[in-house]
Amino acid sequence: MQYFRTRIIIVEDNKTVREGFALIINSISKYFVVNTYDNCEDAIKNVKKDKPDIVLMDLELPGISGIEGIGEIKKIMPNVLVLVNTIYENSDLVFQALCAGASGYITKNSNHSELLEGIEEVLQGGAPMSSKIAKMVVTSFQKNPNSPLSNRETEVLELLAKGKSYSMIAKELFITKETAKSHIKNIYSKLQVNSKSEAIAKATQDKLI
């Protein structure tokens, strides 16, 4: 009898974890691990050929990070479901991964049943995550609609809040360093603050970022 099997790829640089997960997933007849990779570059290169339904993605990888990898894979296959596999349960990294397009996450110390439940939940349209991360996600959607900042200024301030330097902000937004500085000057003026920490504190308090 022919039946559909969910195609899964695993991106994980720890060989033991990678092989362990593959073993657990392949023990369920409706799942099929198409491929495993120890870096994002190879996974991205082969994703069209692998045609995964689900990508189980580590975040800390050599080369391209898992967060960047999620974005790249979603560009190629927008409908693929990404389940993050991480040691960080409640961090900004997990939050960034969800913003990049991940559907949920499981922690590395998950047992067999938690891993399989996570996969099943994502397939059913759910989003496995802790309540703390869920709160961060919800808060990010509750930004103040009456912000005095322009979209570009908000982007600059968000990057500033992530600890990026003027040069890094300029590079990431494809603007000059002088333009980045000019945006930051405008932000300080609009928020009536005199320093980066004050700007971030006020923007966080007023839900501008």
LINMO-V549523 format. One record per residue. N is the residue number from 1. PSI is psi as a letter, one per 40 degrees, with the letter a starting at -180 (999 if undefined). OMEGA is omega in radians with two decimals (none if undefined). Layout:
n->N psi->PSI omega->OMEGA
n->N psi->PSI omega->OMEGA
This chain:
n->1 psi->h omega->3.13
n->2 psi->h omega->3.01
n->3 psi->i omega->-3.06
n->4 psi->h omega->3.05
n->5 psi->h omega->3.12
n->6 psi->h omega->-3.11
n->7 psi->h omega->-3.06
n->8 psi->h omega->2.95
n->9 psi->i omega->-3.12
n->10 psi->h omega->3.06
n->11 psi->h omega->-3.00
n->12 psi->h omega->-3.07
n->13 psi->e omega->3.09
n->14 psi->h omega->-3.03
n->15 psi->d omega->-3.11
n->16 psi->d omega->3.13
n->17 psi->d omega->-3.10
n->18 psi->d omega->-3.11
n->19 psi->d omega->3.11
n->20 psi->d omega->3.12
n->21 psi->d omega->-3.13
n->22 psi->d omega->-3.13
n->23 psi->d omega->-3.13
n->24 psi->d omega->-3.07
n->25 psi->d omega->-3.13
n->26 psi->e omega->3.12
n->27 psi->e omega->3.11
n->28 psi->h omega->-2.98
n->29 psi->d omega->-3.09
n->30 psi->e omega->3.10
n->31 psi->i omega->3.14
n->32 psi->h omega->3.10
n->33 psi->h omega->-3.08
n->34 psi->d omega->-3.08
n->35 psi->i omega->3.00
n->36 psi->i omega->-3.12
n->37 psi->i omega->3.08
n->38 psi->e omega->3.06
n->39 psi->i omega->-3.09
n->40 psi->d omega->-3.06
n->41 psi->d omega->-3.12
n->42 psi->d omega->3.14
n->43 psi->d omega->-3.14
n->44 psi->d omega->-3.09
n->45 psi->d omega->-3.03
n->46 psi->e omega->-2.99
n->47 psi->d omega->3.13
n->48 psi->d omega->-3.12
n->49 psi->d omega->-3.10
n->50 psi->d omega->-3.11
n->51 psi->f omega->-3.12
n->52 psi->i omega->2.96
n->53 psi->d omega->-3.12
n->54 psi->h omega->2.99
n->55 psi->h omega->3.05
n->56 psi->h omega->-2.91
n->57 psi->h omega->2.99
n->58 psi->i omega->-3.13
n->59 psi->d omega->-3.11
n->60 psi->h omega->-3.07
n->61 psi->i omega->3.04
n->62 psi->i omega->-3.13
n->63 psi->b omega->-3.14
n->64 psi->h omega->3.14
n->65 psi->i omega->3.12
n->66 psi->d omega->-3.12
n->67 psi->d omega->3.08
n->68 psi->d omega->-3.13
n->69 psi->d omega->3.11
n->70 psi->d omega->-3.13
n->71 psi->d omega->-3.11
n->72 psi->d omega->-3.12
n->73 psi->d omega->3.14
n->74 psi->d omega->3.08
n->75 psi->d omega->-3.09
n->76 psi->d omega->-3.11
n->77 psi->g omega->-3.06
n->78 psi->d omega->-3.07
n->79 psi->e omega->-3.11
n->80 psi->i omega->3.12
n->81 psi->h omega->3.14
n->82 psi->h omega->3.09
n->83 psi->h omega->-3.10
n->84 psi->h omega->3.10
n->85 psi->h omega->-2.97
n->86 psi->i omega->3.03
n->87 psi->e omega->-3.11
n->88 psi->h omega->-3.09
n->89 psi->d omega->-3.02
n->90 psi->f omega->-3.07
n->91 psi->i omega->3.08
n->92 psi->d omega->-3.14
n->93 psi->d omega->3.13
n->94 psi->d omega->3.13
n->95 psi->d omega->3.12
n->96 psi->d omega->3.14
n->97 psi->d omega->3.13
n->98 psi->d omega->3.10
n->99 psi->d omega->-3.12
n->100 psi->e omega->3.08
n->101 psi->e omega->3.10
n->102 psi->i omega->-3.11
n->103 psi->e omega->-3.11
n->104 psi->a omega->3.13
n->105 psi->i omega->3.00
n->106 psi->i omega->-3.14
n->107 psi->i omega->-3.05
n->108 psi->d omega->3.14
n->109 psi->e omega->3.10
n->110 psi->i omega->3.08
n->111 psi->i omega->-3.08
n->112 psi->d omega->-3.03
n->113 psi->d omega->3.13
n->114 psi->d omega->3.10
n->115 psi->d omega->-3.10
n->116 psi->d omega->3.09
n->117 psi->d omega->3.11
n->118 psi->d omega->3.13
n->119 psi->d omega->-3.12
n->120 psi->d omega->-3.11
n->121 psi->d omega->3.12
n->122 psi->d omega->3.13
n->123 psi->d omega->-3.13
n->124 psi->e omega->3.13
n->125 psi->e omega->3.13
n->126 psi->i omega->3.14
n->127 psi->g omega->-3.11
n->128 psi->h omega->3.08
n->129 psi->i omega->-3.14
n->130 psi->i omega->-3.09
n->131 psi->d omega->-3.12
n->132 psi->d omega->3.13
n->133 psi->d omega->3.12
n->134 psi->d omega->3.14
n->135 psi->d omega->3.11
n->136 psi->d omega->-3.13
n->137 psi->d omega->-3.12
n->138 psi->d omega->-3.13
n->139 psi->d omega->-3.11
n->140 psi->d omega->3.12
n->141 psi->e omega->-3.10
n->142 psi->f omega->3.14
n->143 psi->i omega->-3.13
n->144 psi->h omega->-3.11
n->145 psi->e omega->-3.10
n->146 psi->f omega->-3.12
n->147 psi->h omega->3.09
n->148 psi->e omega->-3.07
n->149 psi->i omega->3.04
n->150 psi->i omega->3.12
n->151 psi->d omega->-3.12
n->152 psi->d omega->3.12
n->153 psi->d omega->3.09
n->154 psi->d omega->3.11
n->155 psi->d omega->-3.14
n->156 psi->d omega->-3.11
n->157 psi->d omega->3.11
n->158 psi->d omega->3.12
n->159 psi->d omega->3.08
n->160 psi->d omega->3.14
n->161 psi->d omega->3.11
n->162 psi->e omega->3.07
n->163 psi->e omega->-3.13
n->164 psi->i omega->3.11
n->165 psi->i omega->3.10
n->166 psi->d omega->-3.11
n->167 psi->d omega->-3.12
n->168 psi->d omega->3.12
n->169 psi->d omega->-3.13
n->170 psi->d omega->-3.11
n->171 psi->d omega->-3.07
n->172 psi->d omega->-3.09
n->173 psi->e omega->3.14
n->174 psi->f omega->3.07
n->175 psi->i omega->3.12
n->176 psi->i omega->3.12
n->177 psi->d omega->3.13
n->178 psi->d omega->3.11
n->179 psi->d omega->3.11
n->180 psi->d omega->3.13
n->181 psi->d omega->-3.13
n->182 psi->d omega->3.09
n->183 psi->d omega->-3.09
n->184 psi->d omega->3.09
n->185 psi->d omega->3.12
n->186 psi->d omega->3.13
n->187 psi->d omega->3.14
n->188 psi->d omega->-3.10
n->189 psi->d omega->-3.12
n->190 psi->d omega->-3.11
n->191 psi->e omega->-3.13
n->192 psi->f omega->3.11
n->193 psi->i omega->-3.08
n->194 psi->e omega->-3.11
n->195 psi->i omega->3.14
n->196 psi->d omega->-3.08
n->197 psi->d omega->3.11
n->198 psi->d omega->-3.14
n->199 psi->d omega->-3.12
n->200 psi->d omega->-3.14
n->201 psi->d omega->-3.11
n->202 psi->d omega->-3.13
n->203 psi->d omega->3.13
n->204 psi->d omega->-3.13
n->205 psi->d omega->-3.11
n->206 psi->e omega->3.12
n->207 psi->f omega->3.12
n->208 psi->d omega->3.06
n->209 psi->999 omega->none
